[in-house]
């Protein structure tokens, strides 16, 4: 029983350390799988003519990319 408690406490300490590290970095988590782009799909909505809200969002994203320093 003491081995279980020791293992559980160690696991909680490691998880807390990772959480504190993410908060200190102030960086969003990113996945490594590549999402839909890895499968060759450019957008989540696969329609030919996106709705007005989608068009506005795409325009904002393009402006952001154009003004990006990197």
C-alpha angles and dihedrals in degrees: 000000000000090000090055092050092047091050092047092049091049091050092050091049092051092047091048091049091052091048092050090048091054091048092049093049090048088210127138119244115255129200123230100213097081096233120224092339090068089059094051095255111133098195139017093234105061097193122126095230112035121210122263094260090052091049091051091049092048090050091051091049091051092050089049092050091047092052095044113122098211 
